[in-house]
Amino acid sequence: MSKVIKKYDITQCALYKCRSPRILKKRLVIKDEEYKDITAIVKYHGFQIDKKDSTEKRNITAPNKRIKEIQTRMLQLLQKVMRPEWLISGEKGKCYIDNGLKHIHSNYFLTMDIKKFYDNCKREYVFLFFKNRLCMAGDIAGICTDIVTYKKGIPTGCPTSQLLAFYAYENMFTEIYEVAQSHGCMFTLYVDDMTFSSPKAFNVKEMIREIDCILRKYGHKPKYKKVKYYSHGRFVPITGTIVTANHDIKVPNRLQKKVYDDFQELKDLSGKKLSVEQQKKINSLKGRIQAARNIEKNKFPEINRLTQAIG
């Protein structure tokens, strides 16, 4: 799934050693009057979406148009920086499917989520990234922190959020990677989903203990009900994919059932004039079919053909 994208060391980033307002305004395309009071344009709105595999709702805090434009420009500059191969989220050319593909040759798996990760990503860590990692002047680092944080944290709906959440806690994730290496495991990170795997069995309890200690050192902790170990021969769910015992990647049963159920509801609409709501449902079904076919190339051939014919 991955594309080869040329990247550079962080010292070559356009934001590296940014020490003057003039340069920052030029790099992020910020107007003089906006820069004088950057907090005046930092505006957000909230909404909810359904949580995956749950009846609960997830709160999203999204930026308004102007601050989103500036965040997008910052993201474009940061995306050109080299990062560890084990980071999947926020990486141009990578998606959740790559997370599963990284582990298809393994036999033993550990998956862990970080509890309320974004809620516990602190403004201080974001500031330290700009000041220490990008070597910015303190006032410039403060302005950049204002641009990408809200209410002393990282908002869930910003274009920069995934990448800044990684950079803010890069030291934490690097320590976790080193623990994985010490246990002979591969490690990948997708936002707050951590996956560890190995062709051989490893000391799961000790590894969980060590990772728990690292997370707590940085003000985080695991979501204990989502800490799962899978021994040899099991089907393993990894961020929207299934890794099989035969070292294949497959569409999760949950997504397959949703496609079948939605198609049964909509299949009799062929040749009929569709309402706005019906067209939305058709479009959602098309999206789910495409998601499945991204994982398994020729999945749902007949359902796909018939759905395309409906509208």
C-alpha positions as CSV (number, residue, x, y, z in Angstrom):
1,M,0.0,0.0,0.0
2,S,2.9,2.4,0.7
3,K,4.2,4.9,-1.8
4,V,7.9,6.0,-1.8
5,I,8.0,9.7,-0.8
6,K,11.3,11.6,-0.5
7,K,11.9,12.9,3.0
8,Y,14.6,14.9,4.7
9,D,16.2,15.1,8.1
10,I,14.3,17.3,10.6
11,T,17.2,19.8,10.4
12,Q,16.2,20.5,6.8
13,C,12.6,21.3,7.7
14,A,11.5,24.8,6.8
15,L,10.5,25.4,10.4
16,Y,13.8,24.3,11.9
17,K,15.6,27.0,13.9
18,C,12.9,29.5,13.1
19,R,13.8,32.4,15.3
20,S,11.9,35.4,13.9
21,P,8.3,36.3,13.4
22,R,9.1,37.4,9.9
23,I,10.3,34.0,8.9
24,L,7.4,32.2,10.6
25,K,4.8,34.4,8.9
26,K,6.4,33.7,5.6
27,R,6.7,29.9,6.2
28,L,3.1,29.5,7.4
29,V,1.6,32.2,5.2
30,I,0.2,34.3,8.1
31,K,-0.8,37.9,7.7
32,D,0.7,40.6,9.9
33,E,-2.6,41.5,11.5
34,E,-3.3,37.8,12.3
35,Y,0.1,37.3,13.8
36,K,-0.4,40.2,16.3
37,D,-3.1,38.3,18.0
38,I,-3.0,34.7,16.8
39,T,-5.4,33.5,19.5
40,A,-8.1,35.6,17.9
41,I,-8.2,33.3,14.9
42,V,-7.9,30.1,16.9
43,K,-11.5,29.1,16.8
44,Y,-13.1,25.6,16.9
45,H,-16.4,23.9,16.7
46,G,-17.5,20.6,18.1
47,F,-19.5,17.6,16.9
48,Q,-19.9,13.9,17.5
49,I,-19.3,10.8,15.5
50,D,-20.1,7.2,16.2
51,K,-17.3,5.2,17.9
52,K,-16.1,2.1,16.1
53,D,-17.9,-1.0,17.4
54,S,-19.8,0.9,20.0
55,T,-23.1,2.7,20.6
56,E,-21.1,5.5,22.2
57,K,-20.2,8.8,20.6
58,R,-16.8,10.3,20.1
59,N,-16.4,14.1,20.6
60,I,-14.5,15.9,17.8
61,T,-13.1,19.4,18.2
62,A,-12.4,20.7,14.7
63,P,-10.8,24.0,13.7
64,N,-12.6,26.8,11.8
65,K,-11.5,27.6,8.2
66,R,-8.7,30.1,8.7
67,I,-6.8,28.3,11.5
68,K,-7.2,25.0,9.6
69,E,-5.5,26.6,6.6
70,I,-2.5,27.5,8.7
71,Q,-2.4,24.1,10.3
72,T,-2.5,22.5,6.9
73,R,0.5,24.5,5.8
74,M,2.4,23.5,8.9
75,L,1.4,19.8,8.2
76,Q,2.8,20.1,4.7
77,L,6.1,21.2,6.0
78,L,6.3,18.6,8.7
79,Q,5.3,15.8,6.4
80,K,8.5,16.2,4.5
81,V,10.5,15.1,7.6
82,M,11.8,11.6,8.0
83,R,10.3,9.6,10.8
84,P,10.6,6.1,12.1
85,E,9.4,3.3,9.8
86,W,7.2,2.0,12.6
87,L,5.0,5.1,12.6
88,I,2.0,4.5,10.4
89,S,-0.5,7.2,11.3
90,G,-0.1,10.8,9.9
91,E,2.3,9.5,7.2
92,K,1.5,10.5,3.7
93,G,1.4,7.3,1.5
94,K,0.6,5.1,4.5
95,C,-2.8,4.0,5.8
96,Y,-4.3,1.6,8.4
97,I,-3.9,-1.3,6.0
98,D,-0.1,-0.9,6.1
99,N,-0.3,-1.4,9.8
100,G,-1.8,-4.9,9.3
101,L,0.6,-5.7,6.5
102,K,3.7,-4.9,8.7
103,H,2.7,-7.9,10.9
104,I,1.6,-10.6,8.4
105,H,4.7,-12.7,8.9
106,S,4.4,-13.0,12.7
107,N,2.8,-15.7,14.8
108,Y,2.4,-14.0,18.2
109,F,0.8,-10.6,18.8
110,L,0.2,-8.0,21.5
111,T,-2.1,-5.1,20.8
112,M,-2.5,-2.1,23.2
113,D,-4.4,1.2,23.1
114,I,-3.6,4.2,25.2
115,K,-6.5,5.4,27.3
116,K,-7.9,8.8,26.2
117,F,-4.7,9.6,24.4
118,Y,-5.7,12.9,22.9
119,D,-7.3,14.1,26.1
120,N,-4.1,13.5,27.9
121,C,-1.7,15.0,25.3
122,K,-0.5,18.2,27.1
123,R,0.3,21.6,25.6
124,E,3.6,21.6,27.4
125,Y,4.9,18.6,25.4
126,V,3.8,20.2,22.1
127,F,5.7,23.4,23.1
128,L,8.8,21.3,23.9
129,F,8.7,19.7,20.5
130,F,8.8,23.1,18.8
131,K,11.4,24.6,21.1
132,N,13.7,21.6,21.6
133,R,13.3,19.4,18.6
134,L,12.8,22.1,16.0
135,C,15.1,24.5,17.9
136,M,12.7,27.5,17.7
137,A,13.0,30.6,19.7
138,G,10.7,30.4,22.8
139,D,8.2,33.0,21.6
140,I,8.0,31.4,18.1
141,A,7.5,28.0,19.7
142,G,4.7,29.5,21.8
143,I,3.0,30.9,18.7
144,C,3.2,27.5,16.9
145,T,1.8,25.8,20.0
146,D,-1.1,28.2,20.0
147,I,-1.8,27.4,16.4
148,V,-2.1,23.6,17.0
149,T,-3.5,23.3,20.5
150,Y,-6.8,24.2,22.2
151,K,-7.7,24.4,25.8
152,K,-4.2,23.2,26.8
153,G,-4.3,20.0,24.6
154,I,-4.3,18.6,21.1
155,P,-7.8,18.8,19.5
156,T,-9.0,15.7,17.8
157,G,-10.0,17.2,14.5
158,C,-7.0,19.2,13.3
159,P,-5.0,18.2,10.2
160,T,-1.9,18.4,12.4
161,S,-3.2,16.4,15.3
162,Q,-1.9,12.9,14.5
163,L,1.6,14.1,13.7
164,L,1.8,16.5,16.6
165,A,0.6,13.9,19.0
166,F,3.4,11.6,17.9
167,Y,6.0,14.4,18.0
168,A,4.9,15.6,21.4
169,Y,5.5,12.1,22.8
170,E,8.2,10.9,20.4
171,N,10.5,10.1,23.3
172,M,7.8,8.0,24.9
173,F,7.1,6.0,21.8
174,T,10.9,5.6,21.1
175,E,11.3,4.0,24.5
176,I,8.4,1.7,23.8
177,Y,10.0,0.8,20.5
178,E,13.2,-0.1,22.3
179,V,11.3,-2.3,24.7
180,A,9.8,-4.1,21.7
181,Q,13.3,-4.6,20.2
182,S,14.6,-6.0,23.5
183,H,11.8,-8.7,23.4
184,G,12.5,-9.5,19.8
185,C,9.2,-7.9,18.6
186,M,8.2,-5.7,15.7
187,F,6.4,-2.5,16.7
188,T,4.0,-0.3,14.8
189,L,2.1,2.8,16.0
190,Y,-1.2,4.0,14.6
191,V,-2.2,7.1,16.6
192,D,-2.7,5.4,20.0
193,D,-3.0,1.8,18.7
194,M,0.3,0.0,19.5
195,T,0.9,-3.4,17.8
196,F,3.7,-5.8,18.7
197,S,4.4,-9.1,17.0
198,S,7.1,-11.7,16.5
199,P,7.5,-15.1,14.7
200,K,8.4,-16.5,18.1
201,A,6.7,-16.4,21.5
202,F,7.8,-13.6,23.9
203,N,7.4,-12.7,27.5
204,V,4.1,-10.9,27.3
205,K,3.6,-10.1,31.0
206,E,7.0,-8.5,31.3
207,M,6.6,-6.5,28.1
208,I,3.2,-5.2,29.2
209,R,4.7,-4.2,32.6
210,E,7.6,-2.3,31.0
211,I,5.3,-0.5,28.5
212,D,2.9,0.4,31.3
213,C,5.7,2.0,33.3
214,I,6.8,4.1,30.3
215,L,3.3,5.3,29.6
216,R,2.8,6.4,33.2
217,K,6.1,8.2,33.2
218,Y,4.7,10.5,30.5
219,G,1.2,10.9,32.0
220,H,-0.5,8.1,30.0
221,K,-1.7,4.6,30.7
222,P,-3.0,1.6,28.7
223,K,-6.7,1.0,28.1
224,Y,-6.5,-2.3,30.0
225,K,-9.6,-3.9,28.5
226,K,-8.0,-3.5,25.0
227,V,-4.7,-5.1,26.0
228,K,-4.9,-8.3,23.9
229,Y,-2.5,-11.2,23.4
230,Y,-2.9,-13.6,20.4
231,S,-1.0,-16.8,20.3
232,H,-0.1,-18.8,17.2
233,G,-3.0,-19.8,15.0
234,R,-5.4,-17.0,16.0
235,F,-7.0,-14.4,13.7
236,V,-5.7,-11.0,14.8
237,P,-7.6,-7.7,14.4
238,I,-5.2,-4.9,13.7
239,T,-6.7,-1.4,13.0
240,G,-9.5,-2.4,10.6
241,T,-7.8,-5.5,9.2
242,I,-7.5,-9.1,10.1
243,V,-4.1,-10.9,10.0
244,T,-4.7,-14.6,9.6
245,A,-2.8,-17.7,10.8
246,N,-1.8,-18.2,7.1
247,H,-0.1,-14.8,7.0
248,D,-2.7,-13.2,4.9
249,I,-4.6,-10.0,5.4
250,K,-8.4,-10.1,5.3
251,V,-11.5,-8.0,5.7
252,P,-12.9,-8.0,9.2
253,N,-16.2,-9.9,9.7
254,R,-17.8,-6.7,11.1
255,L,-17.2,-4.9,7.9
256,Q,-18.4,-7.8,5.8
257,K,-21.6,-8.1,7.7
258,K,-22.2,-4.3,7.4
259,V,-21.8,-4.5,3.6
260,Y,-24.2,-7.5,3.4
261,D,-26.8,-5.9,5.6
262,D,-26.7,-2.5,3.9
263,F,-27.0,-4.2,0.5
264,Q,-30.0,-6.2,1.5
265,E,-31.7,-2.9,2.6
266,L,-30.9,-1.1,-0.6
267,K,-30.8,-3.7,-3.4
268,D,-34.5,-3.2,-4.4
269,L,-33.8,0.5,-5.3
270,S,-32.3,-0.3,-8.7
271,G,-34.0,1.8,-11.4
272,K,-35.9,3.9,-8.9
273,K,-35.6,7.6,-8.2
274,L,-33.5,8.0,-5.1
275,S,-34.2,10.3,-2.2
276,V,-31.4,12.3,-0.7
277,E,-31.3,10.0,2.3
278,Q,-31.2,6.9,0.0
279,Q,-28.4,8.3,-2.0
280,K,-26.4,8.9,1.2
281,K,-26.9,5.3,2.2
282,I,-25.8,4.1,-1.3
283,N,-22.7,6.3,-1.1
284,S,-21.9,4.9,2.4
285,L,-22.3,1.4,1.0
286,K,-19.9,2.2,-1.9
287,G,-17.4,3.5,0.6
288,R,-17.6,0.3,2.7
289,I,-17.2,-1.8,-0.4
290,Q,-14.2,0.2,-1.5
291,A,-12.7,-0.1,2.0
292,A,-13.1,-3.9,1.8
293,R,-11.6,-4.0,-1.7
294,N,-8.6,-2.0,-0.5
295,I,-7.8,-4.9,1.8
296,E,-8.9,-7.8,-0.5
297,K,-8.7,-6.6,-4.1
298,N,-11.7,-8.5,-5.6
299,K,-14.0,-8.6,-2.6
300,F,-17.8,-8.4,-3.2
301,P,-17.7,-8.5,-7.0
302,E,-21.4,-9.0,-7.5
303,I,-22.5,-6.7,-4.7
304,N,-20.1,-4.0,-6.0
305,R,-21.5,-4.4,-9.6
306,L,-25.2,-4.2,-8.4
307,T,-24.5,-1.3,-6.1
308,Q,-22.8,0.7,-8.8
309,A,-25.9,0.1,-11.0
310,I,-28.3,1.5,-8.3
311,G,-26.8,5.0,-8.3
